[in-house]
Amino acid sequence: MSVLTLSPRLTQIAACISPCRCVADIGTDHAYLPAALCLDDICQTAIAADVRPGPLRRAAATVKRYELESRISLRLGNGTAPLSPGEADTIVIAGMGGLMIAQIIRQGLPVIRSASKLILQPMTAVTELREFLSVSGFTITGEYLAKEDTKIYNILTADNTPASRPLTPAECYLGRELIKTRPPLFDTYFQLRRRKLLKMLAGLKKASDAASVEKYKECEKLLKSIDEICPPAAE
């Protein structure tokens, strides 16, 4: 049997999972994450779910290769639809856009609310996902960064309790927990986010319609806020 080695992104996701009864991996693709969690006995059982038959066939091959047929259940369906409330105490939704993750949570609230922990890894729209969680009765309990090649990925953990206070725009943009903990990749991540905001401002500056002018003011205020959090180096 070959050794199962996870990518840096999946390794960080796995590190966020405490020993539990059952993990559900939504959008599992090859089922590498649930296989690794079962092999390391982090979870007793796992559910590997995907909306497409192709990824589930790849997942089935992984499950067979590591002789995990009795511990990993393969499910075909959209979002949390293949799960029943209470089946999984940890739910992972990774490798898709932040808006899609928010939609999956919104459409599957009975299943989502029955889990004790969510682990979310958005490929895009992390600001919008943080904002959605903040206003929808979830608390972001941790946030981590993982680097693969030149890309930095966000991994968020959340639970079903309302946040003690809403996220500010700067916290939505950078991540409240990242601002608190300043992990090793934070400086690089901050500069990437700042450059993205500057690029957005440059584009909006060329427009003259009312909506763009208002958006420009919002972005300018946001830039000032994040620079107060991490003052830029002197020129």
VMD Tcl script that draws the C-alpha trace (Angstrom):
set ca {
  {0.00 0.00 0.00}
  {1.45 3.39 -1.00}
  {1.89 6.18 1.53}
  {-0.74 8.91 1.27}
  {0.94 12.34 1.25}
  {-1.29 15.39 1.28}
  {-0.58 18.68 -0.46}
  {0.27 21.69 1.77}
  {-3.31 22.96 1.38}
  {-4.87 19.66 2.43}
  {-2.26 19.19 5.16}
  {-3.33 22.47 6.75}
  {-7.00 21.53 6.46}
  {-6.27 18.18 8.12}
  {-4.38 19.95 10.92}
  {-7.57 21.88 11.75}
  {-9.55 18.70 12.43}
  {-9.68 17.40 15.98}
  {-10.39 13.72 16.71}
  {-14.07 13.15 16.00}
  {-16.69 10.60 15.10}
  {-17.33 11.48 11.44}
  {-15.96 13.98 8.93}
  {-17.91 14.93 5.80}
  {-15.83 16.22 2.89}
  {-18.05 18.18 0.49}
  {-16.52 18.36 -2.99}
  {-14.13 15.54 -2.17}
  {-12.63 14.93 -5.64}
  {-10.02 12.18 -5.00}
  {-11.05 11.68 -1.34}
  {-7.45 12.16 -0.27}
  {-8.46 14.16 2.81}
  {-10.98 11.68 4.27}
  {-8.61 8.80 3.47}
  {-5.74 10.47 5.31}
  {-7.96 11.31 8.30}
  {-9.14 7.71 8.55}
  {-5.64 6.28 8.15}
  {-4.41 8.55 10.96}
  {-7.49 7.68 13.07}
  {-8.47 11.33 13.38}
  {-12.03 10.28 12.57}
  {-13.76 6.95 12.99}
  {-15.63 7.26 9.70}
  {-15.90 9.75 6.85}
  {-18.32 10.76 4.12}
  {-16.83 11.73 0.75}
  {-19.43 13.66 -1.26}
  {-19.28 15.24 -4.70}
  {-21.79 16.62 -7.19}
  {-20.15 14.88 -10.17}
  {-19.72 11.16 -10.92}
  {-16.16 11.60 -12.23}
  {-14.64 12.78 -8.93}
  {-16.54 10.07 -7.07}
  {-14.98 7.44 -9.32}
  {-11.57 8.83 -8.43}
  {-12.59 8.86 -4.77}
  {-13.67 5.22 -5.03}
  {-10.24 4.30 -6.39}
  {-8.56 6.01 -3.42}
  {-10.85 4.27 -0.93}
  {-10.10 0.89 -2.52}
  {-6.34 1.54 -2.69}
  {-6.18 2.19 1.05}
  {-8.73 -0.52 1.98}
  {-11.09 1.96 3.61}
  {-14.37 0.68 2.18}
  {-15.76 0.02 5.67}
  {-14.95 3.51 6.92}
  {-15.58 5.92 4.03}
  {-19.04 6.32 2.51}
  {-19.17 7.73 -1.03}
  {-22.15 10.01 -1.76}
  {-23.26 11.64 -5.03}
  {-25.16 14.91 -4.69}
  {-25.08 18.69 -4.51}
  {-23.64 20.33 -1.42}
  {-24.90 18.81 1.83}
  {-27.90 17.14 0.12}
  {-26.36 13.62 0.43}
  {-26.06 14.04 4.23}
  {-28.63 13.78 7.00}
  {-28.54 16.14 10.00}
  {-26.26 14.78 12.70}
  {-24.36 12.35 10.46}
  {-21.12 14.35 10.56}
  {-19.77 16.35 13.49}
  {-17.11 18.02 11.30}
  {-17.90 19.30 7.80}
  {-15.22 20.33 5.32}
  {-16.13 22.44 2.28}
  {-12.96 23.12 0.32}
  {-11.60 23.85 -3.12}
  {-14.43 26.01 -4.47}
  {-15.35 29.68 -4.56}
  {-16.37 31.50 -1.40}
  {-19.76 32.43 -2.85}
  {-20.42 28.78 -3.67}
  {-19.44 27.77 -0.14}
  {-21.84 30.37 1.26}
  {-24.60 29.02 -0.99}
  {-23.95 25.43 0.17}
  {-24.16 26.55 3.81}
  {-27.33 28.58 3.16}
  {-29.07 25.73 1.32}
  {-27.98 23.05 3.80}
  {-28.52 24.76 7.14}
  {-30.17 21.78 8.92}
  {-27.09 19.65 8.18}
  {-24.63 22.51 8.75}
  {-26.19 23.51 12.07}
  {-26.04 19.90 13.29}
  {-22.25 19.82 12.97}
  {-20.01 21.11 15.73}
  {-17.27 22.41 13.42}
  {-16.94 23.75 9.89}
  {-13.69 23.92 7.95}
  {-13.88 26.09 4.86}
  {-11.26 26.67 2.16}
  {-12.40 29.19 -0.45}
  {-10.49 29.55 -3.71}
  {-12.00 33.02 -4.30}
  {-14.23 35.59 -2.54}
  {-12.82 35.02 0.94}
  {-13.93 38.53 1.97}
  {-17.52 37.78 1.00}
  {-17.42 34.41 2.78}
  {-16.18 35.98 6.02}
  {-18.91 38.61 5.80}
  {-21.57 35.96 5.15}
  {-20.49 33.93 8.18}
  {-20.40 37.04 10.37}
  {-23.99 38.05 9.56}
  {-25.40 34.50 9.46}
  {-24.85 33.42 13.05}
  {-21.43 31.76 12.74}
  {-18.18 32.54 14.51}
  {-14.88 32.22 12.67}
  {-12.81 30.51 15.37}
  {-9.53 30.29 13.46}
  {-7.92 31.13 10.15}
  {-4.78 29.71 8.62}
  {-2.67 30.17 5.50}
  {-1.12 27.52 3.29}
  {1.17 28.04 0.31}
  {1.34 25.85 -2.78}
  {3.69 27.01 -5.52}
  {3.01 30.76 -5.68}
  {-0.57 30.74 -4.37}
  {-1.60 31.35 -0.77}
  {-4.80 29.66 0.41}
  {-7.10 30.64 3.28}
  {-8.45 27.96 5.60}
  {-11.19 29.03 8.02}
  {-12.68 27.16 10.96}
  {-16.11 28.15 12.22}
  {-18.77 27.04 14.67}
  {-22.49 27.58 15.04}
  {-22.41 30.29 17.69}
  {-23.00 33.94 16.75}
  {-19.89 36.11 16.81}
  {-19.44 38.34 19.86}
  {-19.32 41.32 17.49}
  {-19.66 41.72 13.71}
  {-16.52 41.81 11.60}
  {-15.36 45.24 10.51}
  {-14.71 45.81 6.78}
  {-10.95 45.50 7.43}
  {-11.50 42.23 9.32}
  {-13.64 40.92 6.47}
  {-10.90 41.82 4.03}
  {-7.89 40.49 5.96}
  {-9.40 38.06 8.46}
  {-9.85 38.87 12.16}
  {-8.05 35.72 13.28}
  {-5.15 36.30 10.88}
  {-4.77 39.86 12.18}
  {-4.63 38.45 15.73}
  {-2.20 35.61 15.13}
  {0.00 36.99 12.29}
  {1.16 33.54 11.03}
  {4.45 33.27 9.07}
  {2.78 33.89 5.69}
  {0.79 36.88 6.90}
  {3.14 39.60 5.64}
  {3.14 38.13 2.13}
  {-0.61 37.65 2.28}
  {-1.15 41.22 3.48}
  {0.89 42.65 0.61}
  {-1.08 40.59 -1.91}
  {-4.36 41.84 -0.49}
  {-3.12 45.43 -0.38}
  {-1.95 45.32 -4.01}
  {-5.34 43.93 -5.04}
  {-7.05 46.86 -3.32}
  {-4.71 49.38 -4.96}
  {-5.43 47.85 -8.38}
  {-9.16 48.11 -7.70}
  {-8.77 51.76 -6.71}
  {-6.82 52.53 -9.88}
  {-9.59 51.04 -12.01}
  {-12.37 52.85 -10.14}
  {-10.55 56.17 -10.36}
  {-11.07 56.16 -14.14}
  {-14.85 55.84 -13.82}
  {-17.20 58.74 -13.17}
  {-20.58 57.11 -12.58}
  {-22.11 57.47 -9.12}
  {-21.76 53.79 -8.19}
  {-18.04 53.75 -9.05}
  {-17.42 56.97 -7.16}
  {-19.10 55.53 -4.08}
  {-17.16 52.27 -4.43}
  {-13.93 54.25 -4.75}
  {-14.65 56.01 -1.45}
  {-15.33 52.65 0.24}
  {-12.09 51.15 -1.07}
  {-10.12 54.24 -0.08}
  {-11.50 53.99 3.45}
  {-10.70 50.27 3.54}
  {-7.11 50.91 2.43}
  {-6.69 53.42 5.24}
  {-8.09 50.90 7.74}
  {-5.78 48.05 6.72}
  {-2.77 50.38 6.69}
  {-3.57 51.27 10.30}
  {-3.47 47.55 11.08}
  {-0.17 47.03 9.21}
  {1.50 50.39 8.56}
  {3.35 50.32 5.21}
  {7.14 50.56 5.27}
  {8.56 54.03 4.76}
  {9.57 54.80 1.19}
}
mol new
graphics top color blue
foreach p $ca { graphics top sphere $p radius 0.5 }
foreach p [lrange $ca 0 end-1] q [lrange $ca 1 end] { graphics top cylinder $p $q radius 0.2 }
display resetview
